[in-house]
Amino acid sequence: MNNGCGVQTIRQALEEHLKGCEYRIVVCTYCGEDVIFNQKQEHESIQCRKFPIPCPNGCGHENLPRDEMREHVELTCPKKPIHCKFANVGCEFTGSREDVKTHEKESIDHHLQLTTVYTASIDLQSMEIRREIQDISASRDNYKRTVDQCLREVATVKDGLEVSKMNVKDLKLKAVALTERVIHLERRVEDLARKDTVEKQGRDIQTLRDGQTNISDRVTQIERNGGGGGIGNVVNQVQNHERQIGLMDVRLAELDLRLQIHETASFNGVLMWKIRDYARRKQEAINGRTLSLYSQPFYTSQFGYKMCARVYLNGDGMGKGTHMSLFFVVMRGDFDGLLRWPFQQKVIMMLLDQEAGTRHLSDTFRPDPNSNSFRKPQTEMNIASGCPLFVSHTVLETRTYLQDDTIFIKIEVDTNGINPP
């Protein structure tokens, strides 16, 4: 059977059973909805919207439909309970309209007392509010004085900032001038004489020194023999030789320094960069004195691409303060007009393991041909490209990578596919 009836019967007796089954469907007398027979009474007493019920206020309406009773109680019932007019000052009486009118006539003294107490409470609250307003006004005045002082300090800082900007501008101009001098020296180094020329000049100087010794011996011999007329000429010759030797010594020192710089450059696409005094240089980066360091130039071949590395020991961009940032820089070389552009060679950047030699940290990239970093340089060097988050300070500053306050950086450029000019 449906609706929860568990009785089983034969088909011939089913119709007779349905007439008296407690789970049969019947129509509600009041609302016309279908309900189960044994739930009809519950439906009428709780759910039926049209079931007649008496007014809970006892106004005499006994047969209002349930769905109309709420409106009657709230709007039209003559015995609807209402509050006393003095409820806002503390009176708690409620009742019908007639009861409330009677209560108001009989409780004038009580209402007057409640009004007095309420007024006193309002006055007390008003005093407290006035005190709070006075405190707020005093705080506002203090804040205003503080803000005025801050504004004056900001104006002072702004003036100082403008001066600092001018100083920074001057420093940048000086840095540019210094950079141009360094670049000029680099160009001169590339055009220096080879080592055999320096050695030849050294031999010339040694010859001059030997000549000076011979002349000195001759002067001594002349003085010993008492000769006077030729001594002045010999002394002049010695002084001339000494001046020439001094000039040659200065020139030789300059050539030797340039030759050392030239000899450190590699021509196989590999840069081995040793950075000493790591702690001091990092602190200078933190203080803003020297934010980055450039390596010496290196080349893919004697007539190939010119490159260098740039490192920010205290990080740059996203890595500032937490990482060491490492970048690769394409520089302007003497043979760029014979090379293929943009620069397309694979680059490997490494921080070398100084302990076991097996845990090098590396990053590899292939240049983006659309990036300005790898076009043919129009200035001394292109924009650097690399890794702002190359290695964190917590990893770098361990014995594996930092020993004797020194780190080693290696850059390898794939030279395969470069057609020599």
C-alpha positions as CSV (number, residue, x, y, z in Angstrom):
1,M,0.0,0.0,0.0
2,N,1.0,3.6,-0.5
3,N,1.6,6.4,2.1
4,G,3.1,3.9,4.7
5,C,0.3,1.3,4.9
6,G,1.8,-2.1,5.4
7,V,-1.4,-4.2,5.1
8,Q,-1.4,-6.9,2.3
9,T,-4.7,-8.1,0.9
10,I,-6.0,-9.8,-2.1
11,R,-7.0,-7.6,-5.1
12,Q,-10.8,-8.4,-4.7
13,A,-10.7,-7.0,-1.1
14,L,-8.5,-4.0,-1.9
15,E,-11.4,-1.6,-2.6
16,E,-13.1,-2.5,0.7
17,H,-9.8,-2.0,2.6
18,L,-9.2,1.4,1.0
19,K,-12.5,2.6,2.4
20,G,-11.4,2.2,6.0
21,C,-7.5,2.4,5.6
22,E,-5.9,4.9,8.0
23,Y,-3.4,5.8,5.3
24,R,-6.0,6.7,2.7
25,I,-6.0,10.2,1.1
26,V,-8.8,12.5,2.1
27,V,-9.6,16.2,1.4
28,C,-9.3,18.7,4.2
29,T,-12.7,20.2,5.0
30,Y,-11.3,23.8,5.4
31,C,-8.4,24.3,2.9
32,G,-9.2,21.6,0.4
33,E,-5.7,20.1,0.4
34,D,-5.1,16.3,0.2
35,V,-3.9,14.8,3.5
36,I,-3.4,11.3,4.9
37,F,-6.4,10.3,7.0
38,N,-4.5,9.5,10.2
39,Q,-2.7,13.0,9.9
40,K,-5.9,15.0,9.3
41,Q,-6.3,16.1,12.9
42,E,-2.7,17.2,13.2
43,H,-3.0,19.0,9.9
44,E,-6.1,20.9,11.1
45,S,-4.7,21.9,14.5
46,I,-1.2,23.0,13.3
47,Q,-0.9,23.4,9.5
48,C,-4.2,24.2,7.9
49,R,-4.3,27.8,6.8
50,K,-8.1,28.0,6.8
51,F,-8.9,26.2,10.1
52,P,-11.0,28.5,12.3
53,I,-9.3,29.5,15.6
54,P,-10.3,31.9,18.4
55,C,-8.5,35.2,19.0
56,P,-5.7,34.7,21.6
57,N,-6.6,38.1,23.1
58,G,-10.2,37.0,23.9
59,C,-11.9,39.8,21.9
60,G,-14.8,37.6,20.9
61,H,-13.7,36.5,17.5
62,E,-13.8,32.7,17.7
63,N,-13.8,31.4,14.1
64,L,-11.2,33.4,12.2
65,P,-9.1,31.3,9.6
66,R,-5.6,30.8,10.9
67,D,-4.0,32.8,8.0
68,E,-6.1,35.8,8.9
69,M,-5.6,35.7,12.6
70,R,-2.1,37.4,12.5
71,E,-3.4,40.4,10.7
72,H,-6.4,40.6,13.2
73,V,-4.1,40.4,16.2
74,E,-1.7,43.0,15.0
75,L,-4.1,45.5,13.4
76,T,-7.8,45.2,14.3
77,C,-8.1,43.4,17.6
78,P,-9.7,45.7,20.2
79,K,-7.9,43.8,23.0
80,K,-4.5,44.0,21.4
81,P,-2.0,44.5,24.2
82,I,-0.2,47.8,24.0
83,H,2.6,49.5,26.0
84,C,2.1,52.5,28.3
85,K,3.0,55.9,26.8
86,F,5.7,56.2,29.4
87,A,7.5,53.0,28.4
88,N,10.5,55.1,27.1
89,V,11.1,56.4,30.7
90,G,10.9,52.9,32.3
91,C,7.2,52.0,32.7
92,E,6.6,48.3,32.0
93,F,2.8,48.2,32.0
94,T,1.1,46.6,29.0
95,G,-2.6,45.8,28.4
96,S,-5.6,46.7,26.2
97,R,-6.3,50.2,25.2
98,E,-8.9,50.6,28.0
99,D,-6.5,49.1,30.6
100,V,-3.7,51.4,29.4
101,K,-6.0,54.5,29.7
102,T,-7.0,53.5,33.2
103,H,-3.4,52.9,34.2
104,E,-2.2,56.3,32.9
105,K,-4.9,58.1,34.9
106,E,-4.1,56.2,38.1
107,S,-0.2,56.3,37.8
108,I,0.5,60.0,37.3
109,D,2.8,60.2,40.3
110,H,4.6,57.1,39.3
111,H,5.1,58.3,35.8
112,L,6.3,61.7,37.1
113,Q,8.9,59.9,39.3
114,L,10.1,57.8,36.4
115,T,10.3,61.0,34.2
116,T,12.4,62.7,36.9
117,V,14.8,59.8,37.2
118,Y,15.1,59.5,33.4
119,T,15.8,63.3,33.1
120,A,18.5,63.0,35.8
121,S,20.0,60.1,34.0
122,I,19.9,62.1,30.7
123,D,21.6,65.0,32.5
124,L,24.3,62.7,33.8
125,Q,24.9,61.2,30.4
126,S,25.0,64.7,28.9
127,M,27.7,65.8,31.4
128,E,29.7,62.6,30.6
129,I,29.3,63.4,26.8
130,R,30.5,66.9,27.4
131,R,33.5,65.7,29.2
132,E,34.2,63.2,26.4
133,I,33.8,66.0,23.9
134,Q,36.3,68.1,25.9
135,D,38.8,65.2,26.0
136,I,38.3,64.7,22.2
137,S,38.8,68.4,21.6
138,A,42.0,68.3,23.7
139,S,43.2,65.2,21.8
140,R,42.3,66.8,18.5
141,D,44.4,69.9,19.4
142,N,47.3,67.6,20.4
143,Y,47.0,65.7,17.2
144,K,46.8,68.9,15.3
145,R,50.0,70.2,16.9
146,T,51.7,66.8,16.2
147,V,50.5,66.9,12.6
148,D,51.8,70.5,12.2
149,Q,55.2,69.3,13.7
150,C,55.2,66.3,11.3
151,L,54.5,68.6,8.4
152,R,57.4,70.9,9.4
153,E,59.6,67.8,9.7
154,V,58.4,66.5,6.4
155,A,59.2,69.9,4.8
156,T,62.7,69.8,6.3
157,V,63.2,66.2,5.1
158,K,61.9,67.2,1.7
159,D,64.4,70.0,1.5
160,G,67.1,67.6,2.6
161,L,65.9,65.1,0.0
162,E,66.2,67.7,-2.7
163,V,69.8,68.4,-1.6
164,S,70.5,64.7,-1.6
165,K,69.0,64.4,-5.1
166,M,71.4,67.1,-6.3
167,N,74.3,65.3,-4.6
168,V,73.2,62.0,-6.1
169,K,73.0,63.7,-9.5
170,D,76.5,65.0,-9.1
171,L,77.7,61.6,-8.0
172,K,76.1,60.0,-11.0
173,L,77.8,62.5,-13.3
174,K,81.1,61.8,-11.6
175,A,80.4,58.0,-11.9
176,V,79.6,58.5,-15.6
177,A,82.9,60.4,-16.1
178,L,84.8,57.7,-14.2
179,T,83.1,55.0,-16.2
180,E,84.1,56.7,-19.4
181,R,87.7,56.9,-18.2
182,V,87.7,53.2,-17.3
183,I,86.3,52.4,-20.7
184,H,88.9,54.6,-22.4
185,L,91.6,52.8,-20.4
186,E,90.1,49.4,-21.5
187,R,90.3,50.4,-25.1
188,R,93.9,51.5,-24.7
189,V,94.7,48.2,-22.9
190,E,93.4,46.3,-25.9
191,D,95.7,48.2,-28.2
192,L,98.8,47.7,-26.0
193,A,102.0,46.3,-27.2
194,R,102.5,42.6,-26.6
195,K,104.7,41.1,-24.0
196,D,107.7,41.0,-26.2
197,T,107.6,44.7,-26.7
198,V,107.6,45.3,-22.9
199,E,110.5,42.9,-22.6
200,K,112.4,44.8,-25.3
201,Q,111.8,48.0,-23.4
202,G,113.0,46.3,-20.3
203,R,116.2,45.3,-22.1
204,D,116.7,48.9,-23.3
205,I,116.3,50.2,-19.8
206,Q,118.8,47.6,-18.5
207,T,121.2,48.8,-21.2
208,L,120.7,52.4,-20.1
209,R,121.4,51.3,-16.5
210,D,124.6,49.5,-17.6
211,G,125.6,52.7,-19.4
212,Q,124.9,54.7,-16.3
213,T,127.1,52.4,-14.3
214,N,129.9,52.7,-16.8
215,I,129.6,56.5,-16.8
216,S,129.6,56.5,-13.0
217,D,132.7,54.4,-13.0
218,R,134.3,56.8,-15.5
219,V,133.4,59.8,-13.4
220,T,134.9,58.1,-10.3
221,Q,138.1,57.3,-12.3
222,I,138.4,60.9,-13.5
223,E,137.8,62.2,-10.1
224,R,140.5,59.8,-8.8
225,N,142.9,61.0,-11.5
226,G,142.2,64.6,-10.7
227,G,140.7,65.6,-14.0
228,G,138.5,68.7,-13.8
229,G,137.5,69.9,-17.2
230,G,135.6,66.8,-18.4
231,I,133.8,66.2,-15.1
232,G,131.0,68.7,-15.8
233,N,130.2,67.2,-19.1
234,V,130.2,63.7,-17.7
235,V,127.9,64.8,-14.8
236,N,125.5,66.3,-17.3
237,Q,125.5,63.1,-19.3
238,V,124.8,61.1,-16.2
239,Q,121.9,63.3,-15.2
240,N,120.4,63.1,-18.7
241,H,120.7,59.3,-18.5
242,E,119.0,59.3,-15.1
243,R,116.1,61.4,-16.4
244,Q,115.7,59.0,-19.4
245,I,115.8,56.0,-17.1
246,G,113.2,57.6,-14.8
247,L,110.8,58.2,-17.7
248,M,111.4,54.6,-19.0
249,D,110.6,53.2,-15.5
250,V,107.3,55.1,-15.4
251,R,106.4,53.9,-18.9
252,L,107.4,50.4,-18.1
253,A,105.2,50.3,-14.9
254,E,102.2,51.5,-17.0
255,L,102.8,48.9,-19.7
256,D,103.2,46.2,-17.1
257,L,99.9,47.1,-15.4
258,R,98.1,47.2,-18.7
259,L,99.6,43.9,-19.7
260,Q,98.4,42.3,-16.5
261,I,94.9,43.4,-17.2
262,H,95.1,42.2,-20.8
263,E,96.5,38.8,-19.7
264,T,93.5,38.2,-17.3
265,A,91.0,38.3,-20.2
266,S,90.0,34.9,-21.5
267,F,89.3,34.2,-25.2
268,N,87.5,30.8,-24.9
269,G,84.1,32.0,-23.6
270,V,84.9,31.2,-20.0
271,L,85.1,33.7,-17.2
272,M,86.6,32.7,-13.8
273,W,85.9,35.5,-11.4
274,K,87.4,35.5,-7.9
275,I,85.7,38.0,-5.5
276,R,87.7,38.7,-2.4
277,D,86.6,40.6,0.8
278,Y,83.0,39.4,0.4
279,A,81.8,40.7,3.8
280,R,83.2,44.2,3.3
281,R,81.9,44.4,-0.3
282,K,78.4,43.1,0.8
283,Q,78.3,45.7,3.6
284,E,79.1,48.4,1.1
285,A,76.2,47.2,-1.0
286,I,73.9,47.3,2.0
287,N,75.0,50.9,2.8
288,G,74.4,51.9,-0.8
289,R,78.0,52.8,-1.5
290,T,78.7,50.1,-4.2
291,L,75.5,48.3,-5.2
292,S,77.1,46.1,-7.9
293,L,80.5,44.8,-9.1
294,Y,81.6,44.2,-12.7
295,S,84.0,41.5,-13.7
296,Q,86.9,41.9,-16.1
297,P,85.9,41.5,-19.8
298,F,86.1,38.1,-21.5
299,Y,85.6,37.0,-25.1
300,T,84.3,34.0,-27.1
301,S,87.5,34.2,-29.2
302,Q,90.2,36.7,-30.0
303,F,88.0,38.4,-32.5
304,G,84.6,37.3,-31.0
305,Y,81.9,38.7,-28.7
306,K,83.0,40.9,-25.7
307,M,81.2,40.1,-22.4
308,C,81.4,40.5,-18.6
309,A,79.4,39.6,-15.5
310,R,77.7,41.9,-13.0
311,V,76.9,40.9,-9.4
312,Y,74.8,42.5,-6.7
313,L,76.0,41.0,-3.4
314,N,73.0,42.3,-1.5
315,G,70.6,41.5,-4.3
316,D,68.7,43.5,-6.9
317,G,64.9,43.8,-7.5
318,M,63.0,40.9,-6.0
319,G,66.3,39.5,-4.5
320,K,67.3,42.7,-2.7
321,G,68.3,42.0,0.9
322,T,67.8,38.2,0.7
323,H,69.7,36.9,-2.3
324,M,72.8,37.5,-4.4
325,S,71.8,38.6,-7.9
326,L,74.0,37.6,-10.9
327,F,73.7,39.0,-14.4
328,F,75.3,38.5,-17.8
329,V,76.3,41.6,-19.9
330,V,77.1,41.9,-23.6
331,M,79.7,44.7,-24.2
332,R,80.7,46.6,-27.3
333,G,83.7,45.0,-28.9
334,D,86.1,46.0,-31.7
335,F,84.8,43.3,-34.0
336,D,81.0,43.6,-33.6
337,G,80.6,44.6,-37.2
338,L,81.8,41.1,-38.3
339,L,79.6,39.1,-35.8
340,R,76.1,37.8,-36.1
341,W,73.4,39.7,-34.1
342,P,71.4,39.3,-32.0
343,F,73.7,37.4,-29.6
344,Q,72.3,33.8,-29.5
345,Q,74.8,31.7,-27.5
346,K,73.7,29.6,-24.5
347,V,75.0,31.0,-21.2
348,I,75.7,29.1,-18.0
349,M,76.2,31.0,-14.7
350,M,77.7,29.2,-11.8
351,L,78.6,29.7,-8.1
352,L,81.5,27.2,-7.5
353,D,81.6,24.8,-4.6
354,Q,84.9,25.3,-2.7
355,E,84.5,22.3,-0.3
356,A,83.6,19.2,-2.2
357,G,83.7,20.6,-5.7
358,T,80.6,18.7,-6.7
359,R,77.7,21.0,-5.6
360,H,78.1,24.0,-7.9
361,L,74.9,26.2,-8.2
362,S,74.1,27.0,-11.8
363,D,71.5,28.6,-14.0
364,T,71.3,28.2,-17.8
365,F,69.5,30.4,-20.3
366,R,69.3,31.0,-24.0
367,P,69.1,34.7,-25.0
368,D,65.7,36.1,-26.1
369,P,66.4,37.4,-29.6
370,N,63.8,40.1,-29.1
371,S,65.5,41.5,-25.9
372,N,67.5,44.7,-26.1
373,S,70.1,42.9,-23.8
374,F,71.3,40.9,-26.8
375,R,71.2,43.3,-29.7
376,K,74.3,44.8,-31.2
377,P,75.6,47.2,-28.5
378,Q,75.1,50.9,-29.3
379,T,76.8,52.0,-26.0
380,E,79.6,50.5,-24.0
381,M,77.4,47.8,-22.7
382,N,73.8,46.5,-23.1
383,I,71.3,46.1,-20.3
384,A,72.2,43.2,-18.0
385,S,70.2,40.0,-18.1
386,G,70.2,37.2,-15.5
387,C,68.9,36.0,-12.2
388,P,67.8,38.5,-9.4
389,L,67.2,35.4,-7.2
390,F,70.4,33.5,-8.1
391,V,71.2,32.2,-4.6
392,S,70.0,33.1,-1.1
393,H,72.4,34.6,1.4
394,T,71.6,31.7,3.8
395,V,72.9,29.2,1.2
396,L,75.7,31.3,-0.2
397,E,77.2,32.2,3.2
398,T,78.1,28.6,4.1
399,R,81.5,26.9,4.0
400,T,80.5,25.2,0.8
401,Y,80.6,28.4,-1.2
402,L,82.3,31.0,1.0
403,Q,85.8,30.4,2.3
404,D,88.5,32.8,3.4
405,D,86.0,35.6,2.7
406,T,86.1,34.7,-1.0
407,I,83.7,33.4,-3.6
408,F,84.2,32.1,-7.1
409,I,81.8,32.8,-10.0
410,K,82.1,31.1,-13.4
411,I,80.4,32.1,-16.6
412,E,80.5,29.7,-19.6
413,V,79.3,30.8,-23.0
414,D,78.7,28.1,-25.6
415,T,81.0,29.0,-28.5
416,N,79.6,26.4,-30.9
417,G,78.1,27.8,-34.1
418,I,80.0,31.1,-34.0
419,N,81.5,31.7,-37.4
420,P,84.9,33.4,-37.0
421,P,85.2,36.7,-38.8
